[in-house]
Amino acid sequence: MHPIKESDLDIESPFAASGKQSYVRSIAFVVMALFAPILGYLLNESSYEMATLEADHYQEERAQITLSKIRGFLLNATQLSETLRVLTEQYYGDDITVIETYLDRIVESAPEDLIYGAGVWYEPRRFDSKTQFVGPYVHRSLRPGTRILTKEWEKETYNFHGQDWYNAALEGQGHVTFTEPYFDNGQVYMTLAISFNDRKSGRIRGVISIDMILPQLQKLIETVNENSLDIISVIGRSGRLLAHPRIHQLMQDARNDDESKSIRSVLDVPRKFYEKSPWLSLTHESKMKENGWRVLVTSPKTAVMASYLSERTLIIALIIFFEVGLLIIYLLMGFFDDGYNRLKERSFQAVMVERNQIKAIVDNVQFGLFRADSRGRIQPGYSQSCRDLLSLESQTELTPQVFWHYFGFNPREEENFEAFYEQVFDLPFLANEMVDQIPSQITVRGKVLSCRYYPIIKGDVIESVLISFADVSRSRHTSRENEENKTLLRILRNKSRFVLLISEILKSDDAILTTNAWPSFDEALALRKIRRLIHTWKGDLATFGLEEAASYIHTIEDNLKSSMSVSQSQDLMKMMKALIFSYLENNDSLLHINPSALTERSIHVPESTFLQLQAEMKAAACNDDLRTKVQIFIDQSSMHKADETLSYLALAAQDLARRQDKQLRVETQGGSVALPHEFQGVLNGLIHVVRNAVDHGIEKPKERSGKPTQAHLFMSVAEHPQFYTIDIEDDGRGIDREKVKQIVLSKNLLKQSEWDNLSSDEQLYYIFEDSVTTRTGASQVSGRGVGLDHLRAAVEELQGTITIVSHVGKGTKFLITLPKPNHRQVA
C-alpha cells in the first residue's frame, strides 16, 4: 500500500507518563493487550480480500487462455460449416449428387481426429415434389482414408426434423449451434449445426451438421494442465464432465465405485469424483457463450494464496509474541519497577518489527489496487505494483494525481473517460450499471491492462471507487488473433463488396484530392464532401473488421472537423492506403486481391448474353435500332442484384449487435431485384442507416420493456414501373425530437419560432443536416452527424426522396424512393 515512511514509525510511547500507580499501569496494559488482536484481525481481513482478488484475476486469466484454445479447437469445424454453408447456398441446381460431392470433399479434407462426418438436411420437397425429405450424410469408415455416404433420410422411420440439433440450428438463424456431447461406438461425439438460407428469398432452406470427435479436446486439456498445480477441466451445458487432466484415474475410481457398470465414458463420471473441497482449494468458473460449456480452474489455496497464508501465520505469531511479551512485562513491572523503561522499549521494538514486515508483504503484491475520489484523484493507500504496471519510476508518488492521466489518453479519449467516470458519482442508485460503461481494457505503454471498478457507498453517497487492474497482454494477443480470423472470414463471404470498397479507396486521389477536383474558392464544400465519403469508408471498413484503418479514418475526421485543409488531407489518405496495401499483402495467400488490378471496374457477362446481342444486332433494322439494342445491353450488364447489398448490411447489423451485447433478428426481402450501377453511392450510404439503427435505436434486452428481448430489423428493395424503393425499419427506441431540437437550436440552424412552425416530418428531416446528431460524443460507430448527410446528398443527386417515420419507443422507418434512369427530369 502507500509507502510507509520512517516518520510513520515514530510512535509516541503510551507509557511516557511517569506515574507508578498500579491501577494506571493495569489500564494501560489492558489497552495494549486488546490492540494487537484487533490490529491483526483488520490486517488479516484486508490481506484476505486482496489475496482473493488476486487469485480470481489469476484464475480468470487461466480460464480465458483455455477458452481461447477451445475456441481454436472448435474453429476448424466452424470454418468447415461456414464453407459448406456458402457452397450449399450458392447451389441452385436439382442434382443431389453435387451436394454429396461437396460433403465427401469436406470430410476428406478435415482432420481425421477431429471431424467424423458431415450432412446437409433440407427442408421438405427441396429437389422434387415426390421426395418428402432429403438429407445426404458422409462419414468416415473403419478403413483409413475412406468415407461412407448414408441415406438414412430415405427410411420412413427416420425424421431428422425432430432431432434436437436440427431444431437448434433453425432457432439459431444462421449462427453456429452445438449439441450436448454423446457417447456412441466407443467414442464421444458432438454435433455442430447451422442453418442455411435461400439467397433469393431469404428463407431457411435447411441445416448443415458437422459431427466432431471430442477426444481431441481431452488432449488439449492435458496440454493446458502440464507443469501446473491447477486443475483445469471442462463441463458441458448439462453439467456432465467433458475433459479432465486426470480422466483415466477418475474413470477407474468411478468404475470401482459403480456396481451397475454404467461408466462407459468421461460423460458418465459423477461429480463427486472431480469436485474439490472448498476448504482446501479455490474454483473459478468461466462460461463459453457459443455452446454453454464451462471451464473450471481449481487451484490449491497453498499455491494461489501462499502469500496470504504466510502473512496470516506471521500475524498470528506476532500477536502471540506481542501478548506473551506484554504479559511478561506486566509481571516483571510488578516486581521490578527499576526495569520498567527497558522492558517498555523492547515491546515497542516488537511493534515496529511487525509494521515493517507487514509493509514488506503488502509492497510486493503483484496486483494494481487503489482508491480514487469523485475527481479521479488517487487516495493514500495503493499497492506498490501500481507503479510497475503503469511503467513508472519506483519513486513516483501517485497521490493525489488523477489516475487516468497515467493511461496516456489523447485529449478526446481523456474527456470521454472522465465523463463516464463522473456518471458513477452523479447517479449513486445506478452506480453498478454506470461502472460497466467505463472502459475496462486500457493499453498503457504496450501493456493491455484489465481494469475493474467497485463503487464504495456510504449511506446514499458514493465515497470513492476501488480500482483493480492486472496485465492481460498475453490473453489479449490470443483474442486479437481470433478477431483477425473473423475479419478474413467476413471478407471472404463478401469478397465482391470488399473489392469494390478497396477499389473506391485506392482511386480516391482522382475522386477527391486532385487540384482539379474542387474549385479552390469553395474549400468548405470540398471538405464537407470529403468527410461524407471517408465516413462511409469508415463504416464499411469497421464492418469487415479492419479496425486499424477505421480508427485512422476516425483520426482524419477529427482533423477535418478542426483545421485541416484539402491539400493537407493528401498525406493522411496516403498513409491510410499504405495500411490497406500492407493488409492485402500480408493476407494475399487467402484473399488473392491484387491492388494494381483494381483501377477499373469489370463486368462479367455470360456468353449466352453476347450471343443474344449478336443475333439482335444482325436483326436490327437501322442504326437507331442498333444503338437502342446496344444501350439496353450495356444497361442490363452493369446492373447487379440487391441481394449482395442486403446480405452485407445484414452481416454488418448482426456483427455490431453482437459486439454491443444486443439481440437482433434481421429480415431481408427483394434480393433478386436488379439495380443500376449508378445507385452505388446510395447503396454505400445505407450502411449509416443500419449502423445508426443498431447503435442509436436498438436497445439492450433489459432495456426493451414491453417488447421482445430480440429486436427486429427489416430491409427490403422493390422495383416499380417508374421507380425503385428501399425500406429499412427497426423496432428500437425511435428518434427523440426534443434532442434533435436542442441540437438544431444550439447550432443556430433555426430559431425557436421557426422550429415551432415546422411540421413533425420537417423537424425529423433535420437529422440529415451536417454535424447534427443525438449522440453526446462521437464513437467509432456513429455520432458525427456525417453519415446521413452523405446519404441525403447521394439520394438527391439521383432526384430521389427520403421519408422518415419514427415513434418514440416503437421504432423508425426510412423509405428511399429512386426514379429509374429513364424517368428522371432532365436539368
C-alpha positions, 0 to 999 in steps of 0.5 A: 500500500502507500509507502510507509515512511520512517516518520510513520514509525515514530510512535509516541510511547503510551507509557511516557507518563511517569506515574507508578500507580498500579491501577494506571499501569493495569489500564494501560496494559489492558489497552495494549493487550486488546490492540494487537488482536484487533490490529491483526484481525483488520490486517488479516481481513484486508490481506484476505480480500486482496489475496482473493482478488488476486487469485480470481484475476489469476484464475480468470486469466487461466480460464480465458487462455483455455477458452481461447484454445477451445475456441481454436479447437472448435474453429476448424469445424466452424470454418468447415460449416461456414464453407459448406454453408456458402457452397450449399447456398450458392447451389441452385441446381436439382442434382443431389449428387453435387451436394454429396460431392461437396460433403465427401470433399469436406470430410476428406479434407478435415482432420481425421481426429477431429471431424467424423462426418458431415450432412446437409438436411433440407427442408421438405420437397427441396429437389422434387415434389415426390421426395418428402425429405432429403438429407445426404450424410458422409462419414468416415469408415473403419478403413483409413482414408475412406468415407461412407455416404448414408441415406438414412433420410430415405427410411420412413422411420427416420425424421431428422426434423425432430432431432434436437440439433436440427431444431437448434440450428433453425432457432439459431438463424444462421449462427453456429449451434452445438449439441450436448456431447454423446457417447456412441461406438466407443467414442464421444461425439458432438454435433455442430449445426447451422442453418442455411438460407435461400439467397433469393428469398431469404428463407431457411432452406435447411441445416448443415451438421458437422459431427466432431470427435471430442477426444481431441479436446481431452488432449488439449486439456492435458496440454493446458494442465502440464507443469501446473498445480491447477486443475483445469477441466471442462463441463458441458451445458448439462453439467456432465464432465467433458475433459479432465487432466486426470480422466483415466484415474477418475474413470477407474475410481468411478468404475470401482465405485459403480456396481451397475457398470454404467461408466462407459465414458468421461460423460458418465463420471459423477461429480463427486469424483472431480469436485474439490473441497472448498476448504482446501482449494479455490474454483473459478468458473468461466462460461463459453457463450457459443455452446454453454460449456464451462471451464473450471480452474481449481487451484490449491489455496497453498499455491494461489494464496501462499502469500496470504497464508504466510502473512496470516501465520506471521500475524498470528505469531506476532500477536502471540509474541506481542501478548506473551511479551506484554504479559511478561512485562506486566509481571516483571513491572510488578516486581521490578519497577527499576526495569520498567523503561527497558522492558517498555522499549523492547515491546515497542521494538516488537511493534515496529518489527511487525509494521515493517514486515507487514509493509514488506508483504503488502509492497510486493503484491503483484496486483494494481489496487487503489482508491480514487475520489469523485475527481479521479484523484488517487487516495493514500493507500495503493499497492506498490505494483501500481507503479510497475504496471503503469511503467513508472519510476519506483519513486513516483508518488501517485497521490493525489494525481488523477489516475487516468492521466497515467493511461496516456489518453489523447485529449478526446479519449481523456474527456470521454473517460472522465465523463463516464467516470463522473456518471458513477458519482452523479447517479449513486442508485445506478452506480453498478450499471454506470461502472460497466460503461467505463472502459475496462481494457486500457493499453498503457505503454504496450501493456493491455491492462484489465481494469475493474471498478467497485463503487464504495457507498456510504449511506446514499453517497458514493465515497470513492471507487476501488480500482483493480487492474492486472496485465492481460497482454498475453490473453489479449494477443490470443483474442486479437488473433481470433478477431483477425480470423473473423475479419478474413472470414467476413471478407471472404463471404463478401469478397465482391463488396470488399473489392469494390470498397478497396477499389473506391479507396485506392482511386480516391486521389482522382475522386477527391484530392486532385487540384482539379477536383474542387474549385479552390474558392469553395474549400468548405464544400470540398471538405464537407464532401470529403468527410461524407465519403471517408465516413462511409469508408469508415463504416464499411471498413469497421464492418469487415473488421479492419479496425486499424484503418477505421480508427485512422479514418476516425483520426482524419475526421477529427482533423477535418472537423478542426483545421485541416485543409484539402491539400493537407488531407493528401498525406493522411489518405496516403498513409491510410492506403499504405495500411490497406496495401500492407493488409492485402499483402500480408493476407494475399495467400487467402484473399488473392486481391491484387491492388494494381488490378483494381483501377477499373471496374469489370463486368462479367457477362455470360456468353449466352448474353453476347450471343443474344446481342449478336443475333439482335444486332444482325436483326436490327433494322437501322442504326437507331435500332442498333444503338437502342439494342446496344444501350439496353445491353450495356444497361442490363450488364452493369446492373447487379442484384440487391441481394449482395447489398442486403446480405452485407448490411445484414452481416454488418447489423448482426456483427455490431449487435453482437459486439454491443451485447444486443439481440437482433433478428434481421429480415431481408426481402427483394434480393433478386431485384436488379439495380443500376450501377449508378445507385452505388453511392446510395447503396454505400450510404445505407450502411449509416442507416443500419449502423445508426439503427443498431447503435442509436435505436436498438436497445439492450434486452433489459432495456426493451420493456414491453417488447421482445428481448430480440429486436427486429430489423427489416430491409427490403428493395422493390422495383416499380414501373417508374421507380425503385424503393428501399425500406429499412425499419427497426423496432428500437427506441425511435428518434427523440425530437426534443434532442434533435431540437436542442441540437438544431437550436444550439447550432443556430440552424433555426430559431425557436419560432421557426422550429415551432412552425415546422411540421413533425416530418420537417423537424425529423428531416433535420437529422440529415443536416451536417454535424447534427446528431443525438449522440453526446460524443462521437464513437467509432460507430456513429455520432458525427452527424456525417453519415446521413448527410452523405446519404441525403446528398447521394439520394438527391443527386439521383432526384430521389426522396427520403421519408422518415417515420419514427415513434418514440419507443416503437421504432423508425422507418426510412423509405428511399424512393429512386426514379429509374434512369429513364424517368428522371427530369432532365436539368 
